[in-house]
Amino acid sequence: MKNKNTELVLKVRSFKAGKYIKLMLCDSLEDFQKSVAPLIPRITTSIRRNDGHETKKYLEKYIDSLEIMLSQAKQVLHLIEENVITNLDRQNGESGKTTTTEGETAYIIQPGDQINLVTGGSTQNKE
């Protein structure tokens, strides 16, 4: 049976996107860890034995795994930028309220800031 890439499209509430992105990231990290873990000792052993052909074979597999992980990390970054950051009411480094993946309200408070719990807006203390 031939492996095929499958595209999965989910339409979820904006605050739930992080939950599915986290699942995707955890799954790709586990796959990466499983594929790379046996390669490291094989690479070091083959280098110690001065076996260039075997070392090259394992390094090529290692590089393939790194490229796959890099591709998946870039995809997760794109999903975060597109689905999570765009739905935040605050900028990077600002205080404010946000909705967790469980639908609860969470407050991010930076040092020196105050948050209005009703509106979720923040003000900076001028010292």
Secondary structure, DSSP 4 states (H G I P E B T S, - for coil): -------------GGGHHHHHHHHHHHHHHHHHHHHTTHHHHHHHHHHTT-HHHHHHHHHHHHHHHHHHHHHHHHHHHHIIIIIGGG-SS-TT--EEEE-TTS-EEEE--TTEEE-TTT--EEE---
